[in-house]
Amino acid sequence: MVVTVFRSRLKPENQQEYYEWAARIAALAKTMPGYVSHKSFVAEDGERVTIVEFADEQSQRVWATNLQHVEAKKKGRADFYTEYKLQICTVVRESVFGGKTARPTAAS
């Protein structure tokens, strides 16, 4: 599994437009082959963190180079973000607890 960690801060003047773009891009991500999940969080200091999971590196690359996603990234740099940090990570180990998955699992 490949995990993308995207940390960002938004410009206050364009937040409504950002949320519209974010909703469209999130819906698009869900249609991509190899997509597993994504979630976004906002810290008290305003930093946003989005975690996106893809089944493998190839699926993540296809997402990263998707033309609509590339357009959104350009728009983000121009209009939405004051700063961001992007990390692409390979899962080395995964443990899950709770419900029917209360057993450790190994990442492939």
Long-range contacts (C-beta under 8 A, 24 or more apart in sequence): 1-36, 1-53, 1-54, 1-55, 1-56, 1-90, 1-91, 1-94, 1-107, 1-108, 2-53, 2-54, 2-55, 2-56, 2-57, 2-59, 2-60, 2-88, 2-89, 2-90, 2-91, 3-51, 3-52, 3-53, 3-88, 3-89, 3-90, 3-91, 4-50, 4-51, 4-52, 4-53, 4-54, 4-60, 4-86, 4-87, 4-88, 4-89, 5-49, 5-50, 5-51, 5-85, 5-86, 5-87, 5-89, 6-49, 6-50, 6-51, 6-52, 6-84, 6-85, 6-86, 6-87, 7-47, 7-48, 7-49, 7-84, 7-85, 7-86, 8-47, 8-48, 8-50, 8-76, 8-81, 8-83, 8-84, 8-85, 9-46, 9-47, 9-48, 9-81, 9-82, 9-83, 9-84, 10-46, 10-48, 10-80, 10-81, 10-82, 11-79, 11-80, 11-81, 11-82, 14-79, 14-80, 17-79, 17-80, 18-76, 18-79, 18-80, 21-72, 21-75, 21-76, 21-80, 24-68, 24-72, 25-68, 25-69, 25-72, 28-66, 28-68, 28-69, 29-63, 29-69, 32-59, 32-62, 32-63, 32-66, 33-59, 33-62, 34-58, 34-59, 34-60, 34-62, 34-63, 35-59, 35-63, 57-90, 60-88
